[in-house]
Structure formats: structure tokens, C-alpha cells
Amino acid sequence: MIYCIGNSHANFFTGTDPPSRYKGERGQFVSKSIGPIIAYNFKNNHFPKVIDFLEWENIDKSENYVMLVVGEVDCRWHLPKQAQINQRCELETTRECVDRFFECICDLRALGYHMIGWGGHPSTTASHSDDPYNPIFGDCFTRNRISLEWSRYLGERCLENSIPFLSIIEDLIDENGLTRMEYFRDYCHLGENAFTIMEKQLLGLLNG
């Protein structure tokens, strides 16, 4: 089994409703959303919840995988906003966030869990919004540059540490750098047709 733990985007792997925080199951996937969380402060604020869930599940570490599913909200709102506020390079800000988050992946592996890195997905084509329930910063093209760097750099860190890495982000962006929203179920959550792409790539990854 692959235990997908994170925010509402973890529900994508089991086809459960994004707001749900109940454990979901489908095929080889188990999903668990621990709330509307972000990657930047994941280790300090949310990592203990991941440990609690895994210990409660008492999973067989020798046969199962864990995948942390966070980062989309960072790329959609926090990272582009912080880069602008602090007048820093967006890609540099993104790599800093990935480095902080990657510590959690390494910590779980040190505890004996088999890890898979998840490259996330592109950002909505919707325009800027200050709605606190649906925050969107800047334009889609810029957000996707950040999302692509997130995936690229996390993949690099995984490769350096011999951790399998899964990403479908490039399949969901068109030749103009904009998101192919036909693969989404709403403004930010992936739909079932994206699951088909992910499952095919996962099969190749684990059998490769």
C-alpha cells in the first residue's frame, strides 16, 4: 500500500471528497488529510500528526510506502507572495521551502519507512484572489514556474537520496505554460482523468 498523507490533495489518490479528513482507501492507495496545511512549516506544525497516523495504522514498513502530499498551496499563494514581499527570486524561495520540507521525508525514512516523493501539480488558471478560503497569488504562468521548480528540485533531492519520485506536472501544462484545467475536478484539486496518468507513471516507477 501507498499511504498518502497531507492536505486535501491527498484525497486525490483515493477519489474521496477533498474536504474530507477521514481515511480513504482505493486499490493500493490509502489517503489521510490532516487539514489545510502547507509545506513551509510542515515539520514544526504537522509532522507529529503524520507520525501519530502511521503509528495508529501500525503499517508494515517492509512492504508499504509513505508519500507526503503537500506543496500546492505553497506554490499557489505563499511562495509567490513571500518572494514579492521580500524581493527575492521566486525559484530560490521555492528551493528553500523544498529543503525545509524534505527534512520530513528524510526523517520518516530514518524511522524505517519507504518513501516516495510527490511532485505535485500545476496551479489553477484562475486569476489572483485574496479570498482567504481560496487564495490565489499572481498569474498562472508565474505560479506554474514555481510549481515546476518545486517538482524539479524535489525530484533532484530525492534522486540524491535514492528515493523514488513521482510527478505528472508536465503532463498537465500546455505549450504556453498554462494549466490544462480539464484534468481538475475544481479550481485546484485534480480529477479522475489525472489519476489515470499518475497511476500509469507510478506503475513504471515501482517496476522500473
Steps between C-alpha positions, in 0.01 A plus 500: 500500500597863449398726788435851364499749788470877478235760428181464292705402193571164665136411429581496126662160538185333634235704318354628825352845548782757546367655824477157665748418773381142530735225395436396140593182316512402133705223346857537620441847649405622846438873545493715810454877502617662821357840407573813293875487554801634312850366442702789637416440866416132458772361726428723796121510480379182331764226498389359840151437351658293224687291756183455708305377196770257388541359849122464535488313167793283612605448139753240390801715416655229286213482249336843495587853388430847639450807281459851643253698291551871564636797308220607265378772734858623548542533123156657448524764773777505761815472290417757230371738766806465723734537204333830410488631858865417563612595148661161450525266204187281487699188412748555781212543745349176368820302546531627856149371574574162340814463711301562818229255396746235383627464856170329580545247221849423628378473860232249402750295305730501805209348694491213250222610264538456124437842351379629163542867407193666344557783252158653539306663219468835321302798622152607403444731203274713720623853556632657820266472798532623859216275613645335815313177419624487139819708490679545165803722454601654169461340156487136396821506294707627791342257744574215262864602478507461877311169487738363236802603706343337805468173309842524335689580818314250717574237235866596514511467878327161478745377237795606715356293785385196296130571567247417224339813359164535326387805303232561237525879499641533149210295360257758638657816353451611139758640257432854630585410857136507612309231683278252318196542722317207338701283741353672807181433695483859627724807498792328674438126556587235243229286342466136402658538155819624669492190721533282190819685399641477851426129537673417172813691601498345846488153350807579294676651800451205734568241232785690341 
